[in-house]
């Protein structure tokens, strides 16, 4: 599997984890999500921004 496809799948999984936590009534901060998904806090902030944009559409 090419690297960009793998990265896309990892991002989708990360966004699903964020979405699941929010919909379950837990509202973790970016640092908690970053630790859980093993990415930088800034990456989480971009993912949350992406989710906001998707839900506004």
N, C-alpha and C positions, 0 to 999 in steps of 0.2 A: 504494500500500500504506500503510495507516495506520501511524503511528509505533510504536504498541505491538507490532504484528506484526513490524516490522523489528527492534525491540529484542529481541524473543523469538528471532528467527532468529539474531541476532548472539550472544546468550547461548548458544544451543544450539551454535553453531559453536565458541565459546570453550570450552565444557565438553568438546566432542569433542576439541579440541586437547589439553586437559589430560589427558583419559583416554588418548589415544593416546600421549602422552609417558610416562605412568606405565606403561602396558602394554608399551611397548617397552623397558622396563628403565632408562629415564632418570628420574631423580627430581629435577626442577628445583625450585628454591625459588620462593616467591611473587613475588619481585622479577624473576626471569628470566621467569616466565610473564606477569607484568604487562607487561614490555617487549615480549615477543613478541606479545601480543594487544592491546597499546596501551590498557590500562585501568589503573586504580588498583590497587595491591597489595591493598587491602581488598576490592575486587571479586573478586579471585582467591581470597582466603581464604573468602569467602562461597560461591564456586563449589565449592571443595574440600569445604567443609562439606556442601553439597548432594550432592556425589558420595558422601561417606561415608554420609550418610543413605540414599541410594538403594541402595548396596551392602549395607547392614545389613538392609534389608527383605527 
